[in-house]
């Protein structure tokens, strides 16, 4: 039979990470290079002389380097679930103005992100500044991370192990 005191000693609040690349210039460069590569098409390239090199080769290397730069520029945002009292307080502090939702869509998101952010820790003002830089999808990702860490059932998430990918990568070595 399980011992609740042991379970409570081992328990920690749910955490969730969101990864964003906020370096818009790097993402734009990657988009530009991928567009150039796509414009060259997938059809077979034929050299006009032995000295000719497939133009896609150099461009593909640039795309790979740009992807690596975008990944290196990603920032991890870690959110931690609030306790019942803090969750209730934040909902109460941001009531709906028109009664259509349970909260005010303009103020609740930044407040929730700030309240749940544990790495980096952020104030509501810093979240607002971050939201002014991030695009709509990035703001939604941050809000969703803070929302889901509080509302999603904490099962074991899908992983590379579940799909068999991890085993095939290890076996390939």
N, C-alpha and C positions, 0 to 999 in steps of 0.2 A: 504494500500500500504506500502511496506517495506521501511524503512529509511536507506539508505546506510551508513550514519554516525553512526547509532547505530550498524549496522552489522560490520563495520570496528572496532569499539571500542571493540566488543566481540570476534573478530577473533584472532586466534593464529596460528602460523605455525604448520603444521602437525608434529606429533611425532610418533615414532615407537620404540618398545622395542624388543630386542633379548636376550634370556636367554641361557647362556652357562655354562656347568660345565667344568672347566679347570683343575680339580683335576683328572688327568689321573689315578692315583693309586686307587682312589675310584671307578671310572668307571670299571677299570680292576677287582677289587674285586667283584663288582656286577656281571660282566660277568662270572667270575669264579663260583660264587655261583649259578647263574641261570643255568649254564651248568651242575653243579653237580645235581641240582634239576631235570632238564630235563632228565638226565641220569638215575635217579631212576624210571622214567616212570610214567604213569598215571594209571597203572593197580592197582587193589585192593591189598592192603598190608595185609598179614595174619601173625599174631604173632605166634611164636612157643611156647610162654608161656604167662601167664597173666601179667608178669612183663615187657614184651617187649613193646617198644614204637615205633611208626611209625617213621623211620628215616627222612621222608619228613617233619614232623612237626617242628623239630628243625631247619632244613635247610630252611624251608619257613619263619621262624621267622628271620633268619639271612639275607635272601633275602630282607624282608621287612625293616629291619634295614639299610641294605646297600642302598636300594632305598631312604630311608629317608635321609641318609648321602649325597647321590649324589644331591638330591633336595636342601638340606641345603647349599651345596657348589656351587650352581648356582650363577652366577653373571648376573645382569641385565645391559645391555648396551642400553642406550637411544639415539636415533638419532632424529635430527630435520632437517626439510627441509631447504635448502638454498634458498636465494632469487634469482631472475633471474640473477642478475649480478654475484653473487658468483658462481652459477651453470655454467654460460658461461665461467667465468674465470678459473674454475677448468678443464673444458673440454679443453679449449685452452692451458692450462699449461701442458697437458698430451696427445699430439697428437699421433696418430697411427704412428708407424715407417714404416709399410709396406702398409698403405692405406687400409688394410682389415677391420678395425674396425674404430669407431669414436674416439677411445682413445687408449692409450698405456696400454695393459693389465697388464704389470708389475708394473707400477707406479700409474695408476689411482685409483685402488682399495684402496690401503693404504691411498692415499691422500683424497679420498672421505670419507672413514671411519673417518679419523681424522677431516675433515672439518665439518662433520655432528654430531660427538659425542658430546653430552652435559652432559652425566653422565655415566661413568666418561669422563671428558675432556681428550683428548689425542693429542699428537703431532704426526706428521708422523713417527718420529723415534720410539715413543712408540708403535704405531700401527705395525710397522715392527717387533719390539721385540715380541709383542703379536702374530703376525702371525707366528713367528718362533717357538712358543710354541703350538699354535692351530693346529689341523689337517686340512686337506683340506675342509672337510664339515663345520667345524666351521668357517674357513676363508670365505667360501661362504655364510654362514649365516650372518656374520657381513657385508660383502659387500652387500648382498641382502637387509639387513635392511636399510643401507645407500642409496642404489639405489632406493628402493621402497618408502622410505619416500619422495623422490623427484619426482618420476615418476608415482606412483600409484594414482588412483582417490581415494580421501578420503571419501568413503562411510562409512556406519555403518558396522563394521566388524561382522562376524558371532559370536554369543555368545552362552553361555549355555542357555540363555533365548530363543533364536530362536529354539533350538532343543527340548525345553520342559524339559530338564534335570534339570534346576534350579528349576522350579516349583515342579518337583517330589521330589527333595531333600528337599525343604522347607516343602512340604506336609508330608514327611516321619517323620518329627520331632514330 
